[in-house]
Amino acid sequence: MYRFRTFTFLCLLICNSYNCSESEILKPMSNGKFPLDIGSHRWKSSKDCESCHKSIYQNHQKSAHANSWKDPIFLEAFQKEPRQWCLNCHAPLHSFGSNHDFKTLSNDQTLKGIWTEGVNCAVCHVRGNQIYGKQTRNDFKDHTVLGDTSFSNNSLCKNCHQFNFPEKHHPKIEYTNVIMQSTGSESETMIPSLSGTNLCVNCHLKSDHRLNGTVFDIDWMEDWKVSTLTQTIGNESIVNLTLKYPKMGHTFPTGDLFRSLIFRVYDRNQNILLEDRFEKKMRIIDLFEVRDTRLSPFISTEVSKSYIIKQVPFECELVYHLQFPIENELKSKFQDNQLHRPIFRDKCSVK
């Protein structure tokens, strides 16, 4: 009897973690294959929510979700590859057909459609003129809230943050079997999934829908601890890097394959003596993984590495680059703080 109860309990936990029950929120979502039709004429704009949820609205407007279409780096990339597939997640409420000239959209900053709100409140909370949330509530004046299972696991987040490389864009979008972004499943080992400690919202969604810990938010970097120590042995120097970072629910960097965490060592003339990249590198022509040196969520949140350098090191730095492979192309259009986030820079301490 005890074993049966334990088995039943585990089954219920697994169902809760992997969304065994049907979700009204997930029904119209397609993992980026189609735009999102929420089937509603009410509460389509985030502004419809502002009067009653003012602080939530204000926090959301500063978030990466609200700026998923307006983000200048995305718009620059979209001009180069103006595909409906990109729009399906960055502006999911659009209604353009697959034969639309999407390049014209990124050139026209006067567009005012609901879809320009990016991932607005309705994308996650409205279906068929009904509002959904983590649990059923009847204490709001103007509407009720129906509970939906997608808010109790990562299934909603994974719909846009977990996908494979596209194989075809026309006449319909089809995916290959090679993962392009895997943020949603990078920490889905059994125990975290069953206990709920791997939920995206545990770290990224604070009070009043304040979305934090994204490329729009640099406060989380204050918790990173970086130190270097240099030893001289004969004509060589050994630079020891110690990096302590906050516990994360995914590898780092995650998401966009252009992101890279880079440790550099400079001489007195600011020449680069060493560059070590923590990144995932894919060969696009055949979708071959060249390397994956990213920081892992499964092991200790402390990394120690040693580097042998022939010259005398002077300064060391650790920088998070958001668009590293094409950064030189973007420098004339963007400020430095839009392209990279400095985490550490100091003299290479000598022992």
C-alpha positions, -999 to +999 in steps of 0.1 A: +000+000+000+028+024+009+045+017-024+013+023-043+007+056-025+043+067-032+039+058-069+006+077-071+021+107-054+050+107-079+027+105-108+007+135-096+039+155-092+051+145-127+017+156-141+020+189-123+055+194-136+049+184-172+014+198-176-007+166-180-040+184-179-051+205-208-043+242-206-066+269-222-036+293-223-015+268-243-042+257-268-036+285-294+002+287-289+023+270-315+060+273-304+066+301-330+050+284-360+020+307-361+009+341-347-012+340-316-050+343-319-063+349-283-099+348-295-108+379-276-120+414-283-116+424-246-084+432-227-063+429-258-040+458-250-019+461-218-034+496-215-068+479-208-052+466-176-035+498-164-064+514-145-067+486-120-032+472-121-011+503-124+021+492-107+020+459-127+015+478-159+044+502-152+068+473-143+057+454-174+064+484-197+101+483-186+104+446-192+120+426-221+085+412-228+070+446-234+099+456-256+103+423-275+092+441-307+106+475-300+141+464-288+165+482-313+189+452-315+160+429-325+148+454-351+183+456-365+184+418-368+149+417-381+158+440-410+185+415-420+162+385-417+126+398-419+108+365-413+073+359-399+089+332-377+107+360-357+075+380-354+055+351-341+073+353-307+085+389-306+051+403-316+028+373-313-005+392-317+003+402-353-020+391-381+002+395-412+001+367-437+032+347-446+036+365-479+038+400-463+068+421-469+081+420-433+111+442-439+089+472-442+077+467-406+111+474-390+115+506-411+082+520-400+083+534-364+048+549-367+030+515-365+005+514-336-012+480-338-017+459-307+010+436-319+036+464-314+031+459-277+052+427-280+045+401-254+018+421-236-005+411-208-030+394-231-004+370-246-001+352-213-034+359-195-063+364-220-081+337-240-117+340-254-126+371-234-116+354-202-086+361-179-064+333-166-038+331-139-022+306-115-053+302-095-090+310-097-100+343-081-132+362-077-120+391-057-115+415-086-141+441-094-143+439-131-135+403-139-128+368-125-096+349-130-096+312-140-068+290-128-047+275-156-020+247-152+005+265-175+012+290-147+024+262-123+051+249-145+075+261-173+053+252-202+041+287-210+077+301-209+090+273-230+066+281-258+089+309-268+121+301-250+126+265-262+127+258-299+148+241-327+164+256-357+138+262-384+141+241-415+115+257-437+097+291-436+074+286-466+047+276-472+046+269-435+072+269-407+088+235-399+116+227-375+147+206-377+155+181-348+185+203-337+179+226-307+185+263-313+175+276-278+170+253-248+165+278-219+132+261-209+147+226-204+183+234-193+176+226-156+148+200-160+164+172-140+139+151-121+142+165-086+140+202-095+111+195-118+092+176-092+099+200-064+091+231-085+124+247-077+133+250-114+103+273-122+113+303-144+091+326-123+110+318-091+139+339-103+125+361-131+091+373-119+091+393-086+063+412-070+040+432-092+052+414-123+087+429-121+106+409-147+142+408-137+175+390-145+173+396-182+195+415-207+174+446-198+183+443-162+219+446-149+213+446-112+217+408-109+254+412-119+261+428-085+259+393-071+288+380-092+322+377-075+353+377-097+389+376-085+422+370-102+456+360-089+488+360-110+519+339-103+552+343-121+572+312-128+604+319-149+594+337-181+557+327-178+528+340-158+499+319-146+466+339-142+441+322-120+405+332-124+379+325-097+343+332-106+314+328-082+280+334-098+244+333-085+226+300-088+206+300-120+180+277-135+197+274-169+231+276-184+248+310-189+247+326-214+214+312-225+190+320-253+204+339-283+235+321-297+253+355-302+256+359-264+291+353-249+307+357-215+344+366-221+374+367-198+403+388-212+438+395-200+456+427-212+491+440-211+500+476-201+493+488-237+459+473-236+468+446-261+448+414-255+471+386-242+443+360-237+406+356-244+385+328-231+348+325-241+320+309-222+295+303-250+277+279-272+291+279-307+271+263-336+282+258-372+251+270-390+258+254-424+253+219-410+240+228-375+270+212-359+278+221-323+314+233-323+316+238-285+296+245-254+316+261-227+288+279-209+284+280-171+263+251-159+234+252-135+240+215-125+273+219-108+289+242-082+283+279-089+320+285-086+345+282-115+383+282-112+405+283-142+442+288-148+458+303-179+495+303-189+507+335-205+541+342-220+539+380-214+534+400-183+496+405-176+484+439-164+446+440-164+419+414-164+382+417-173+350+397-175+324+410-199+289+397-210+286+404-247+250+403-261+259+402-298+295+392-299+299+377-334+284+408-350+293+434-325+317+453-348+288+456-373+266+472-347+290+496-330+281+525-352+244+522-344+244+513-307+260+525-275+285+502-257+260+495-228+235+482-254+260+456-267+278+444-236+277+444-198+310+448-179+311+425-148+347+429-137+378+448-146+408+453-124+446+449-122+457+412-124+467+407-088+502+394-084+512+369-058 
